[in-house]
Amino acid sequence: MVVLDSLQSRQRYVELFERYGVLLTDHQRAVLELYLRNDWSLSEIARSQETSRAAVHDLIRRSCNGLEEYENRLGLLAAEERRRSERAAMAAELAGIRRRLTRLEQEVGRT
């Protein structure tokens, strides 16, 4: 189910769109571009597409479900999040090593 009422869920769909948007149809991509990146309302998109709000809502829901399906199959976003987490852990470990090295250098300098 597509929920775009929170900033966090909207950001997730923007990230999914950035990775998988090329796999959508031109029409789906154009509507999601307006909705996610340009922050147009359903009414604004409906007017520009000469269709109803319900049709736009349905297209956005189906498109976002498609993006989620691509992510479930390909896992690009999950892989990037894992790499980001691993980099943060390595950076924290490196900072700890640097602190220990600085303390050792200070102890050696005092003797």
C-alpha positions, -999 to +999 in steps of 0.1 A: +000+000+000+013+035-009+014+060+018+027+095+009+014+114+038+047+116+057+079+132+048+098+099+054+076+079+031+076+106+004+114+106+006+115+069+002+094+071-030+117+099-043+147+076-038+129+047-054+119+070-083+155+081-088+166+044-091+138+028-109+119+057-126+135+047-160+116+014-157+082+031-156+062+042-187+067+077-199+033+087-186+039+072-152+073+089-150+059+123-160+031+122-134+054+110-106+079+137-116+052+163-111+039+147-079+072+137-061+098+162-074+077+192-082+052+187-054+021+193-075-013+184-060-035+157-075-058+184-088-030+203-105-018+171-122-054+162-132-058+195-148-025+193-167-033+158-178-069+166-186-082+137-164-097+132-130-081+134-095-091+098-090-073+087-122-042+105-111-044+090-076-048+056-091-018+061-115+004+073-087-006+044-065+001+018-092+034+035-101+046+036-065+036+000-061+056-008-092+086+010-077+083-010-045+081-042-066+113-032-085+130-026-051+118-060-038+133-077-068+164-057-073+172-043-039+192-013-050+180+010-022+184-017+005+220-023-008+228+014-007+214+016+029+236-014+039+267+003+024+259+036+041+256+018+075+288-002+069+306+031+060+294+047+092+305+018+113+339+018+096+342+056+101+334+051+138+360+023+141+386+044+124+379+074+147+384+050+177+417+038+163+428+074+158+420+083+193+439+053+207+468+061+184+469+097+196+469+085+233+497+061+225+517+089+208+512+111+238+523+084+262+554+077+241+562+114+240+560+117+278+586+089+284 
